Amino acid sequence: MEENRELTVYQIEHVRIWTEKPFAEVVRSFEAATGVFDLQQIQHRAAGGASAAAVTDAIDAMAGASGFMRFAAWNHGAILRLTGQGSCDAVRFAIGNPLMAARMTKHRMGSGLYAPLSLLVTGSERGGAFIEYDRPSTVFPQFDDPDIIRTARELDRKLDVLIQSITVPQGMSARS
């Protein structure tokens, strides 16, 4: 069995950003900047005979201003409270864009392991909140394809813009 196995090791950059904005405000801002992927709507359109272009346009329209959409959210804080862990604010989001994922998976299907991306928002004991994620440009190079790497860098840029939009107080820029 071992001779059929391939092991690749890569270094992943994990990003953790603190903001003075309260957890609830960060989550609200994040949700406002991201759309929601509605699989049922897409399936309904496809089953109804919609063209590939019409289905693609419908998917594209689901993206928020950030270019991302949410696929799922898991409230880890609520689960921890149920197990007696005390007060903890933590939500993990699965985010991405199926059209960007398709650009990668058409080259290497294995890249679908990391699409959608994971992003975690947690409350901070000192106030404010943390946002954590693995930098896509350090996750996807393992697939050794220039188109995948190019898309991963585009994801990096989109995440940077999204994070700045939800962490920097209004009226200020990141350089202020």
Buried (B, 14 or more C-beta within 10 A) or exposed (E): EEEEEEEEEEEEEEBEBBBEBBBEBBBEBBBEBBBEBEEEBBEEBBEEEBEEEEBBEBBBEBBBEBBBBBBEBBEBBEEBBEEEEEEBBBBBBBBBBBEBBBBBBEBBEBBEEBBBBBBBBBBBEEEBBBBBBBBBBBBBBBBEBEEBBBBBBBBBEBBBBBBEBBBBEEEEEEEE
